Amino acid sequence: MVDTVSVLAQSNPTINTLTTIYTVPANTATTISSFVVCNQSGSNANFNLSIAVAGAADTPAQYLYYNLFLDANDTFIATIGATLAATDQIRVFTNNASMSFNVFGVQLTGSY
């Protein structure tokens, strides 16, 4: 098995669109160490973060953060420690075009 520490995702998604920003590759498990959201706008914003097991259709049970408020020109940082299996997806949603999302963690490649 090989452990790869990396930036797993960086995204500036289209507003008002649920967007997959990371999918765990085949034969891989991933541990998410942190999730960072930066509001680069002078306006307040809201965002959602969900985890879709095996890329399942969107449901309320998947949300870790829903409609979370973020002040103008502010950053939200969550130390998560979540573990994901192959084909699991991280999805985000925002109402502001100036939001960036970054996911950091470790990919464990091998027989999973």
Phi and psi restraints in degrees (value plus and minus 20) as a CYANA .aco file:
   2 VAL   PHI    -143.3  -103.3
   2 VAL   PSI     108.9   148.9
   3 ASP   PHI    -119.5   -79.5
   3 ASP   PSI     108.0   148.0
   4 THR   PHI    -144.0  -104.0
   4 THR   PSI      91.5   131.5
   5 VAL   PHI    -103.4   -63.4
   5 VAL   PSI     109.3   149.3
   6 SER   PHI    -182.5  -142.5
   6 SER   PSI     151.6   191.6
   7 VAL   PHI    -100.2   -60.2
   7 VAL   PSI      94.6   134.6
   8 LEU   PHI    -103.2   -63.2
   8 LEU   PSI     -50.4   -10.4
   9 ALA   PHI    -177.4  -137.4
   9 ALA   PSI     125.6   165.6
  10 GLN   PHI    -160.8  -120.8
  10 GLN   PSI     107.3   147.3
  11 SER   PHI    -168.8  -128.8
  11 SER   PSI     125.0   165.0
  12 ASN   PHI    -144.4  -104.4
  12 ASN   PSI      61.9   101.9
  13 PRO   PHI     -93.3   -53.3
  13 PRO   PSI     141.2   181.2
  14 THR   PHI     -83.3   -43.3
  14 THR   PSI     118.0   158.0
  15 ILE   PHI     -85.8   -45.8
  15 ILE   PSI     132.0   172.0
  16 ASN   PHI      35.1    75.1
  16 ASN   PSI      12.9    52.9
  17 THR   PHI    -155.6  -115.6
  17 THR   PSI     101.9   141.9
  18 LEU   PHI     -85.9   -45.9
  18 LEU   PSI     101.4   141.4
  19 THR   PHI    -145.4  -105.4
  19 THR   PSI     108.3   148.3
  20 THR   PHI     -99.4   -59.4
  20 THR   PSI     100.1   140.1
  21 ILE   PHI    -125.1   -85.1
  21 ILE   PSI     -32.8     7.2
  22 TYR   PHI    -176.6  -136.6
  22 TYR   PSI     114.9   154.9
  23 THR   PHI    -145.0  -105.0
  23 THR   PSI     108.6   148.6
  24 VAL   PHI     -87.3   -47.3
  24 VAL   PSI     105.7   145.7
  25 PRO   PHI     -84.9   -44.9
  25 PRO   PSI     142.9   182.9
  26 ALA   PHI     -79.5   -39.5
  26 ALA   PSI     130.5   170.5
  27 ASN   PHI      35.4    75.4
  27 ASN   PSI      13.6    53.6
  28 THR   PHI    -160.2  -120.2
  28 THR   PSI     124.6   164.6
  29 ALA   PHI    -138.1   -98.1
  29 ALA   PSI     131.1   171.1
  30 THR   PHI    -152.8  -112.8
  30 THR   PSI     118.1   158.1
  31 THR   PHI    -130.3   -90.3
  31 THR   PSI     101.8   141.8
  32 ILE   PHI    -107.2   -67.2
  32 ILE   PSI      98.7   138.7
  33 SER   PHI    -108.5   -68.5
  33 SER   PSI     -60.5   -20.5
  34 SER   PHI    -173.6  -133.6
  34 SER   PSI     136.4   176.4
  35 PHE   PHI    -150.5  -110.5
  35 PHE   PSI     103.6   143.6
  36 VAL   PHI    -144.7  -104.7
  36 VAL   PSI     111.7   151.7
  37 VAL   PHI    -142.2  -102.2
  37 VAL   PSI     109.2   149.2
  38 CYS   PHI    -139.5   -99.5
  38 CYS   PSI     102.2   142.2
  39 ASN   PHI    -112.5   -72.5
  39 ASN   PSI      84.5   124.5
  40 GLN   PHI    -110.5   -70.5
  40 GLN   PSI      -8.9    31.1
  41 SER   PHI    -122.7   -82.7
  41 SER   PSI     138.6   178.6
  42 GLY   PHI    -101.5   -61.5
  42 GLY   PSI     -16.2    23.8
  43 SER   PHI    -133.0   -93.0
  43 SER   PSI     128.9   168.9
  44 ASN   PHI     -84.7   -44.7
  44 ASN   PSI     138.8   178.8
  45 ALA   PHI    -167.4  -127.4
  45 ALA   PSI     149.1   189.1
  46 ASN   PHI    -151.0  -111.0
  46 ASN   PSI     133.0   173.0
  47 PHE   PHI    -167.5  -127.5
  47 PHE   PSI     141.8   181.8
  48 ASN   PHI    -144.4  -104.4
  48 ASN   PSI     130.9   170.9
  49 LEU   PHI    -155.7  -115.7
  49 LEU   PSI     108.3   148.3
  50 SER   PHI    -155.7  -115.7
  50 SER   PSI     137.7   177.7
  51 ILE   PHI    -140.0  -100.0
  51 ILE   PSI     100.8   140.8
  52 ALA   PHI    -124.6   -84.6
  52 ALA   PSI      88.9   128.9
  53 VAL   PHI     -84.7   -44.7
  53 VAL   PSI     106.2   146.2
  54 ALA   PHI      34.9    74.9
  54 ALA   PSI       8.8    48.8
  55 GLY   PHI      48.5    88.5
  55 GLY   PSI       6.4    46.4
  56 ALA   PHI     -79.7   -39.7
  56 ALA   PSI     138.6   178.6
  57 ALA   PHI     -79.5   -39.5
  57 ALA   PSI     130.9   170.9
  58 ASP   PHI     -81.4   -41.4
  58 ASP   PSI     109.8   149.8
  59 THR   PHI    -160.9  -120.9
  59 THR   PSI     138.8   178.8
  60 PRO   PHI     -79.7   -39.7
  60 PRO   PSI     -47.2    -7.2
  61 ALA   PHI     -86.6   -46.6
  61 ALA   PSI     -38.1     1.9
  62 GLN   PHI    -102.4   -62.4
  62 GLN   PSI     -32.1     7.9
  63 TYR   PHI    -102.7   -62.7
  63 TYR   PSI     108.2   148.2
  64 LEU   PHI    -112.1   -72.1
  64 LEU   PSI     -56.3   -16.3
  65 TYR   PHI    -155.5  -115.5
  65 TYR   PSI     114.1   154.1
  66 TYR   PHI    -154.2  -114.2
  66 TYR   PSI     103.0   143.0
  67 ASN   PHI      35.5    75.5
  67 ASN   PSI      17.5    57.5
  68 LEU   PHI     -92.9   -52.9
  68 LEU   PSI     107.6   147.6
  69 PHE   PHI     -98.4   -58.4
  69 PHE   PSI     117.0   157.0
  70 LEU   PHI    -154.4  -114.4
  70 LEU   PSI     101.5   141.5
  71 ASP   PHI     -79.3   -39.3
  71 ASP   PSI     139.3   179.3
  72 ALA   PHI     -77.1   -37.1
  72 ALA   PSI     120.0   160.0
  73 ASN   PHI      33.4    73.4
  73 ASN   PSI      18.7    58.7
  74 ASP   PHI    -143.1  -103.1
  74 ASP   PSI     146.1   186.1
  75 THR   PHI    -148.7  -108.7
  75 THR   PSI     119.3   159.3
  76 PHE   PHI    -131.9   -91.9
  76 PHE   PSI     110.0   150.0
  77 ILE   PHI    -147.2  -107.2
  77 ILE   PSI     107.7   147.7
  78 ALA   PHI    -141.9  -101.9
  78 ALA   PSI     107.3   147.3
  79 THR   PHI    -111.9   -71.9
  79 THR   PSI      92.1   132.1
  80 ILE   PHI    -121.6   -81.6
  80 ILE   PSI     -75.8   -35.8
  81 GLY   PHI      52.6    92.6
  81 GLY   PSI       4.7    44.7
  82 ALA   PHI     -99.0   -59.0
  82 ALA   PSI     125.6   165.6
  83 THR   PHI    -131.3   -91.3
  83 THR   PSI     115.5   155.5
  84 LEU   PHI    -145.5  -105.5
  84 LEU   PSI     129.6   169.6
  85 ALA   PHI    -122.3   -82.3
  85 ALA   PSI     149.8   189.8
  86 ALA   PHI     -71.6   -31.6
  86 ALA   PSI     116.7   156.7
  87 THR   PHI      55.7    95.7
  87 THR   PSI     -23.4    16.6
  88 ASP   PHI     -85.7   -45.7
  88 ASP   PSI     129.1   169.1
  89 GLN   PHI    -146.9  -106.9
  89 GLN   PSI     124.5   164.5
  90 ILE   PHI    -122.8   -82.8
  90 ILE   PSI     108.3   148.3
  91 ARG   PHI    -145.2  -105.2
  91 ARG   PSI     126.7   166.7
  92 VAL   PHI    -151.8  -111.8
  92 VAL   PSI     142.5   182.5
  93 PHE   PHI    -170.3  -130.3
  93 PHE   PSI     118.8   158.8
  94 THR   PHI    -166.8  -126.8
  94 THR   PSI     137.7   177.7
  95 ASN   PHI    -123.4   -83.4
  95 ASN   PSI      -5.0    35.0
  96 ASN   PHI    -156.7  -116.7
  96 ASN   PSI     109.2   149.2
  97 ALA   PHI     -91.5   -51.5
  97 ALA   PSI     -30.9     9.1
  98 SER   PHI    -125.5   -85.5
  98 SER   PSI      13.8    53.8
  99 MET   PHI    -126.5   -86.5
  99 MET   PSI     112.8   152.8
 100 SER   PHI    -136.9   -96.9
 100 SER   PSI     124.6   164.6
 101 PHE   PHI    -142.5  -102.5
 101 PHE   PSI     111.4   151.4
 102 ASN   PHI    -149.6  -109.6
 102 ASN   PSI     117.3   157.3
 103 VAL   PHI    -145.0  -105.0
 103 VAL   PSI     110.0   150.0
 104 PHE   PHI    -140.4  -100.4
 104 PHE   PSI     125.4   165.4
 105 GLY   PHI     156.1   196.1
 105 GLY   PSI    -180.6  -140.6
 106 VAL   PHI    -148.3  -108.3
 106 VAL   PSI     108.6   148.6
 107 GLN   PHI    -117.2   -77.2
 107 GLN   PSI     110.9   150.9
 108 LEU   PHI    -130.4   -90.4
 108 LEU   PSI      84.6   124.6
 109 THR   PHI    -119.0   -79.0
 109 THR   PSI     114.2   154.2
 110 GLY   PHI     144.9   184.9
 110 GLY   PSI    -163.0  -123.0
 111 SER   PHI    -114.6   -74.6
 111 SER   PSI      81.9   121.9
